[in-house]
Amino acid sequence: MAWKLLAPVDWNRRFAATQELVQNPDVPAIFEGTFEHGGVFVKADISATSPRKTAGVLLKWKSTSDLKDEHLEDVAIQSHVLSHAGLDLASVWLAHIDRSYVLALATVDPRRSSCCENSHPQVQEPPT
């Protein structure tokens, strides 16, 4: 098997592209946007904003049926970075697979096959 090296990531280009999308009022959601604050880099699974860019939502997907403490730590770091990178987060969500879901039709119903938990109260920073 031959190994391939991936091309180096141009982080500055990713940050610039994400900021352009954050500022664009016609963009309701950003998938895998790249953010930075204080030397900490994150790629958010889904970040969405209201039409007037006054409130944001962070959604972190985990491919597991049970949430773990480290998932909350992960989304807390992302929440911190996004909040300081220009998104005013109104809510932070952790999503995971719903183990009680049974495929009954030929297609998966994403609203029933996953669970979302509002993690905003647990990751919210205290006022300074």
N, C-alpha and C positions, 0 to 999 in steps of 0.2 A: 504494500500500500504506500503510495506517495503522499507525503505531507504537504499541505499548502499553507502558506502564511497569508493571513488576511492583510489587506492593505491597512496602513496606519490610519487611525481615526483622526479626522480633522475636527477636534473639539470646538475650536473657535467658530467654524462654519455651522456646526450643530447648534451651538448656543445662539448664534445670530439668527438662524432659521427659526428656532423656537421662539425667540423674542419677537420676531416678525409676526409669527402666528398669534402670540399672546396679544399683540397690539391690534390685530386685524379684527374689526367688529363683525365680520362675516364668518369668522371661524368659531364654531360653538364648542369644539373639542379638539384636543391635541393627543395623538397616540404616540407614546414613547418620546415625548418631548424631553430635551436635555436642559437641565438647570444647574446652576452653581451658586454657592454662597460660602464665603470664608474658606475656600479651598476644598469644599466638599462637593462632589459631582454626583448627580442622580439622573436616572432616566425613569420618569414617571410613566406607569402603564397608560393611564388615561387621566388627563386633566381637562376640565371643562369650565367654561365661564358663562355667566349670564350675558345676554345681548349687550348690556351696557358695561360689561367688564367690572361689575361691582361685587360679585360674589363668585367664588370658585369652588370646584369640587375636585377632590383627588380620589381616584379609585385604583386600588392595588389588588391585582388578581393573584391568587395563590392556587397552584394545582395540587391541592390537598383537600381532604374532607374535614380536617380538624385544624383549627387555628392554633398556633403556638406563640409563646411569649416573644420569640425572635421576629415573628411577623409584625407584631405591634411595634417592636423597636425599629424595624425596617420602615414601616409607614410613618413612624414618628420622625425619623431622620428626613424622609422625603417631604413630609409636611413642613418641617423647619426650613429646609432649603427653599421650597416653593414659596413659602410665606415671605421669606427675605429676598426672593428673586422677583417680586412684583405681583404675585397672585394673592389676593385676599381670600383665603379659604373659608368658606362657610361650613363645609363638611368634609370629612375624611372617611372613606369607606374601605373596608377589607372584604373582598369577595372570595369565596371558595366553593368547591363542589358540594352539592347537596346529596349525601349518600342515600337518601330515601327516594331520590328520583328514579323512576323506571321508564325506560324508553318504550312508549306505547305505539307510536306512529313511526313513519319512515324518517322523520326529521326530528332533531333535538329542539326542544323548547328552552331557549336560554334563560327565560324568566323563571322556569321551574327547576332547571338543572343546577342552579347555583344559589348560594345564600350570600347576602350582603349584611355586614354589621357596621353600624356607625361607630367609628373609633375616634371621632373628633374630641369628645370629652376627655378621653384618656391621653391624647397626644397634644392637646392644646397647651401652648406655653403660658405660664403665668404672666400677668401684666408686669411691666417694668416701671 
